[in-house]
Amino acid sequence: MISPKSIHTFHIPVMGLAYTIDSPIRVAQYGISSVISIIDDELMERMNAFYSKKFNLPYQEITKKAQDHRAERITSYLNLVDTIVKEKFSKFKTELTENKLALENFIATLPNKSSIKKELSNVLNGGSALKGSILDYLERHLKAGDIDVNIMTKVDKDNFVNGEQLPVEFNDAHASLRGFANSNLNSSVVLSAGMNPRLYSYFENFNDFFPDSQGQLKKKIILKVSDYRSATIQGKFLAKKGLWVSEYRIESGLNCGGHAFATEGILLGPILEEFKNKKAELIQDTHDVFVKALKLKERIVSVLPLDLKITVQGGVGTADEHEFLLKNYQVDSVGWGTPFLLVPEATSVDKQTMALLANAKEKDLYLSGISPLGIPFNTIKGTTNEYHKQKRIDNNKAGSSCPKKYLALSKEMGPEGICTASKKYQDVKLQELEAKRFEVSLNMYENAKAKINEKACLCVGLANASYLENDIKIKGQEQGVVICPGPNMAYFDKEVSLSKMMQHIYGNESVLSHINRPNMFVKELKMYVDYLKNEIATISEEVTARQIKKWDAFKNNLFNGVIYYQDLFLTAIPSENTNIQMELQFYKEQLIAVTIPELE
């Protein structure tokens, strides 16, 4: 079953809690798909109030007194976004038929090889007599961008009322899913951060995720994955429940924004190659399982496999890279995240943070340990959150007041959970460390203390930018802003318009700085070599045979990746081949020099 095609070959992935919270309102009318995080219901409730007022739409506050307030807030905000996008899309189509300059500007932002660009150019050259035919053509071929949503599957905290645990459907991720499922949207939920069987099973409660009589899905599932094996395991798990994965969104393990899920040294190029070679097999194998499950459930069975897309994101920064991913790996769309943080028309970023991003150099962007989830997190030095966090540490008041508790997932101190960035947690851990201060070396003591204090309040820090940008009052403890660009931010150094960024993606304009920017595949390779070196250098426990085996496999996978790229770039991008081959050889030699410890 083939879905209507998007007019664009790129999408804007989810970024933080706030950065894409209203991106569909900003860009969907131009056919650009983007993803809203639906973790923070409080942020969505306040944005609901803000946009209802801005567009003169009715607003009914949903307070925390409502038993299902979390899901209800999410549904309400998503319905509002849907209403606004439909209205803006309708007005945009009318504008294109009545304003020649608007039509010319729109055509300039479309992919050069797209049929819609060619057809609209032909109609434009036909003159004003064809006004009716322009509207007719737009009605049939122009599609608003999708209003997709993201749920980080690990953020599924149990919830309690007066010390009593609520049923599982009131867990955070479960309630988020229910909020999306009950909305008017005809779009997709992107599941990230790995498999959550309990959450995946909850999808069965909602009819919109099953095929209708025309074999269509009103709501679709997208899995963000880092390798083919993960895709097959998760895809078949869902297929056994009669649920179809409509898209596998492959993300670079390290060369991405936000949380970074490193693979076992398998690089993006070889991963994409495997998906390309096995796509037909993946579709057929999953379809067979899917059909069996639908029959058992006595639901409508789709004889032909449903549409399945393969998309990729993480580190792309030039039109050549974009086109190469589309052509060589036959992906359906390429995610551009980090560069859009410098496009105010597309994302929600406050002015101070925007300036920080524009001035960022390679040395300022780093893989940190600030996430309470314990997963490496790409961020930038010099954020306002870093300033306020350090100020509390200096005043012996380390830790956050933890008002939202979305990441209160550690059960170490009780069943209700606690966040490792909270003051309560850090006070206990610092006391425990102080008790054994003279049993360890000063260096080990300082490192342990720094690791406790490093955790940041992401729940507040990743939401504050929208409040600051829109002059919405920020309540509670001062946390500042956390932002999560990928390393790619180092090569984009100025605020740019949406039109210019789109033309950059399609090769008709360049918004890059003149800094020597490495190819995205080479940059990822460097990050993985550095990651392996750091893993070995910072080992704090006795080395085991299992750990040595893991490092050996990691190193071998990186070697295989280098060999794959050396062959690939001989013919792939001839203009870059000489430089890339030199860089690949350099990292190969660095890899050879990595010594893996042996058992004593």
DANOR-V506690 format. One record per pair of residues at least 4 apart in sequence whose C-alpha atoms are under 6 Angstrom apart, sorted by the first residue. I is the first residue (numbers start at 1). GAP is how many residues later the second one is. D is the distance in Angstrom with one decimal. If there is no record, write none. Layout:
<<I & GAP & D> <I & GAP & D>>
This chain:
<<1 & 305 & 4.7> <1 & 306 & 5.1> <2 & 305 & 5.4> <9 & 324 & 4.7> <10 & 323 & 5.0> <10 & 324 & 4.6> <10 & 325 & 5.5> <11 & 22 & 5.2> <11 & 23 & 5.8> <11 & 324 & 4.9> <12 & 22 & 4.6> <12 & 323 & 5.6> <12 & 324 & 5.4> <12 & 325 & 5.5> <13 & 21 & 5.8> <13 & 22 & 5.4> <13 & 322 & 6.0> <13 & 324 & 5.6> <14 & 6 & 6.0> <14 & 21 & 4.7> <14 & 22 & 5.9> <15 & 4 & 5.5> <15 & 5 & 5.8> <16 & 446 & 5.5> <17 & 20 & 5.5> <17 & 445 & 5.3> <17 & 446 & 5.3> <18 & 445 & 4.7> <18 & 448 & 5.7> <19 & 328 & 5.3> <19 & 329 & 4.6> <20 & 16 & 5.5> <20 & 327 & 5.4> <21 & 15 & 4.9> <23 & 323 & 5.5> <23 & 324 & 5.6> <24 & 4 & 4.7> <24 & 10 & 6.0> <24 & 123 & 5.8> <25 & 60 & 5.6> <26 & 320 & 5.6> <27 & 5 & 5.8> <28 & 4 & 4.9> <28 & 116 & 5.3> <28 & 117 & 4.2> <29 & 60 & 4.4> <29 & 115 & 5.2> <31 & 112 & 5.7> <31 & 113 & 4.3> <31 & 114 & 4.1> <32 & 113 & 4.3> <33 & 112 & 4.0> <33 & 113 & 4.4> <35 & 113 & 4.6> <35 & 114 & 4.9> <36 & 113 & 4.6> <36 & 114 & 6.0> <37 & 112 & 5.7> <37 & 113 & 4.7> <41 & 29 & 5.7> <44 & 4 & 5.9> <45 & 28 & 5.8> <48 & 4 & 5.9> <48 & 29 & 5.3> <51 & 4 & 6.0> <52 & 4 & 5.7> <52 & 5 & 4.6> <52 & 7 & 5.9> <64 & 5 & 5.6> <69 & 4 & 5.9> <71 & 104 & 5.0> <71 & 105 & 5.7> <71 & 107 & 5.9> <71 & 108 & 4.1> <72 & 107 & 6.0> <74 & 105 & 5.0> <75 & 104 & 4.6> <75 & 105 & 5.8> <75 & 108 & 4.9> <79 & 104 & 5.9> <79 & 105 & 5.9> <85 & 4 & 5.9> <95 & 4 & 5.7> <96 & 6 & 5.8> <96 & 7 & 4.9> <97 & 34 & 5.8> <97 & 38 & 5.9> <107 & 10 & 5.8> <109 & 393 & 5.5> <109 & 394 & 5.4> <111 & 395 & 5.7> <116 & 4 & 5.9> <120 & 4 & 6.0> <133 & 4 & 6.0> <138 & 4 & 4.9> <148 & 39 & 5.5> <148 & 40 & 5.0> <148 & 41 & 5.9> <149 & 40 & 4.9> <149 & 41 & 6.0> <150 & 39 & 5.6> <150 & 40 & 4.6> <151 & 40 & 5.3> <152 & 40 & 4.9> <152 & 41 & 5.7> <153 & 39 & 6.0> <153 & 40 & 5.8> <153 & 43 & 6.0> <156 & 15 & 5.5> <156 & 16 & 4.7> <156 & 17 & 4.5> <157 & 14 & 5.4> <157 & 15 & 5.4> <157 & 252 & 6.0> <158 & 13 & 4.7> <159 & 6 & 5.9> <159 & 7 & 5.7> <159 & 12 & 5.8> <160 & 4 & 5.2> <160 & 5 & 4.3> <160 & 6 & 5.4> <169 & 5 & 5.3> <170 & 5 & 5.4> <186 & 32 & 5.1> <186 & 33 & 5.5> <187 & 32 & 5.2> <188 & 31 & 5.5> <188 & 32 & 4.4> <188 & 33 & 5.5> <189 & 32 & 5.3> <189 & 33 & 5.9> <190 & 32 & 4.6> <190 & 33 & 5.7> <191 & 32 & 5.1> <191 & 33 & 6.0> <192 & 32 & 5.1> <208 & 10 & 5.2> <208 & 11 & 5.3> <209 & 10 & 5.2> <211 & 4 & 4.9> <211 & 5 & 5.1> <211 & 6 & 4.9> <212 & 4 & 5.4> <215 & 87 & 5.8> <221 & 24 & 5.1> <221 & 25 & 5.7> <222 & 23 & 5.9> <222 & 24 & 5.9> <222 & 25 & 4.7> <222 & 26 & 5.9> <223 & 25 & 5.1> <223 & 26 & 5.9> <224 & 24 & 6.0> <224 & 25 & 4.5> <224 & 26 & 5.9> <225 & 24 & 6.0> <225 & 25 & 5.0> <226 & 24 & 5.5> <226 & 25 & 5.6> <227 & 44 & 5.8> <231 & 4 & 5.7> <232 & 4 & 6.0> <236 & 50 & 5.7> <238 & 5 & 5.1> <239 & 4 & 4.8> <239 & 5 & 5.7> <239 & 50 & 5.7> <239 & 51 & 4.4> <240 & 49 & 5.8> <240 & 50 & 5.9> <240 & 53 & 5.4> <241 & 52 & 5.8> <242 & 48 & 5.1> <242 & 51 & 4.9> <242 & 52 & 5.0> <246 & 62 & 4.7> <247 & 61 & 5.4> <247 & 62 & 4.5> <247 & 63 & 5.7> <248 & 62 & 5.1> <249 & 62 & 4.8> <249 & 63 & 5.6> <250 & 62 & 4.6> <251 & 61 & 5.8> <251 & 62 & 5.0> <251 & 63 & 5.5> <252 & 16 & 5.8> <252 & 62 & 5.0> <253 & 7 & 5.8> <253 & 8 & 5.0> <253 & 9 & 4.4> <253 & 10 & 5.7> <254 & 6 & 5.2> <254 & 8 & 5.7> <255 & 59 & 5.5> <255 & 60 & 5.3> <255 & 269 & 5.5> <256 & 58 & 4.4> <256 & 59 & 5.8> <256 & 230 & 4.6> <257 & 121 & 5.5> <257 & 227 & 5.4> <257 & 228 & 4.6> <257 & 229 & 3.8> <258 & 119 & 5.2> <258 & 120 & 4.9> <258 & 226 & 4.7> <259 & 117 & 5.8> <259 & 118 & 4.4> <260 & 116 & 5.5> <260 & 117 & 5.7> <264 & 290 & 5.1> <265 & 289 & 4.5> <265 & 292 & 5.2> <265 & 293 & 5.3> <266 & 291 & 5.4> <267 & 294 & 5.9> <274 & 4 & 6.0> <275 & 4 & 5.5> <276 & 53 & 5.9> <281 & 4 & 5.9> <283 & 4 & 5.9> <287 & 18 & 5.7> <294 & 5 & 5.2> <294 & 7 & 5.9> <309 & 23 & 6.0> <310 & 21 & 5.2> <310 & 22 & 5.8> <311 & 20 & 5.2> <311 & 21 & 5.5> <311 & 22 & 5.0> <311 & 23 & 5.8> <312 & 22 & 5.1> <313 & 21 & 5.7> <313 & 22 & 4.3> <315 & 173 & 5.6> <315 & 205 & 5.6> <316 & 204 & 5.9> <319 & 186 & 4.8> <319 & 187 & 5.4> <319 & 188 & 4.9> <320 & 4 & 6.0> <324 & 4 & 5.5> <325 & 4 & 5.4> <326 & 4 & 4.9> <326 & 5 & 5.0> <338 & 147 & 5.3> <338 & 148 & 5.9> <341 & 6 & 6.0> <342 & 153 & 4.8> <343 & 152 & 6.0> <343 & 153 & 5.3> <343 & 154 & 5.7> <343 & 155 & 6.0> <345 & 153 & 6.0> <348 & 118 & 5.6> <349 & 116 & 5.3> <350 & 115 & 5.1> <350 & 118 & 5.8> <350 & 119 & 4.7> <358 & 135 & 4.2> <358 & 136 & 5.0> <359 & 134 & 5.9> <360 & 4 & 5.8> <360 & 130 & 5.4> <361 & 129 & 4.6> <362 & 128 & 5.1> <364 & 16 & 5.6> <364 & 17 & 5.2> <365 & 14 & 5.9> <365 & 15 & 4.5> <365 & 122 & 5.7> <366 & 12 & 5.7> <366 & 13 & 5.7> <367 & 10 & 5.4> <367 & 11 & 4.5> <368 & 8 & 5.7> <368 & 9 & 5.1> <368 & 10 & 6.0> <369 & 7 & 5.4> <370 & 84 & 5.4> <370 & 85 & 4.1> <370 & 86 & 5.2> <371 & 84 & 5.7> <372 & 48 & 5.3> <372 & 49 & 5.9> <372 & 83 & 5.8> <378 & 106 & 5.6> <378 & 108 & 5.9> <379 & 105 & 4.4> <379 & 106 & 5.7> <384 & 96 & 4.7> <384 & 97 & 5.5> <385 & 4 & 6.0> <385 & 94 & 5.3> <385 & 95 & 4.2> <385 & 96 & 4.9> <385 & 97 & 5.6> <392 & 5 & 4.8> <392 & 6 & 5.0> <393 & 4 & 5.6> <393 & 5 & 4.4> <398 & 25 & 6.0> <399 & 22 & 5.6> <399 & 23 & 4.8> <399 & 24 & 3.7> <400 & 21 & 6.0> <400 & 22 & 4.4> <400 & 23 & 5.0> <401 & 21 & 5.9> <402 & 20 & 5.4> <407 & 12 & 5.6> <408 & 9 & 5.1> <408 & 10 & 4.1> <408 & 11 & 3.8> <409 & 8 & 5.1> <409 & 9 & 5.8> <410 & 7 & 5.1> <410 & 8 & 5.2> <411 & 4 & 5.5> <411 & 6 & 4.6> <420 & 5 & 5.7> <421 & 34 & 4.8> <421 & 35 & 5.4> <421 & 36 & 5.7> <423 & 4 & 5.8> <426 & 4 & 5.9> <450 & 4 & 5.8> <457 & 4 & 6.0> <458 & 4 & 5.3> <461 & 18 & 6.0> <461 & 19 & 5.9> <461 & 20 & 4.5> <461 & 21 & 4.5> <462 & 20 & 5.1> <464 & 17 & 5.7> <467 & 4 & 5.8> <467 & 5 & 4.6> <491 & 22 & 5.7> <492 & 20 & 5.3> <492 & 21 & 5.7> <503 & 5 & 5.0> <503 & 6 & 5.3> <504 & 4 & 5.8> <504 & 5 & 4.6> <504 & 6 & 4.9> <518 & 5 & 5.9> <527 & 4 & 5.9> <534 & 4 & 5.9> <565 & 4 & 5.9> <568 & 4 & 5.8> <569 & 4 & 5.9> <569 & 8 & 5.7> <577 & 4 & 5.9>>
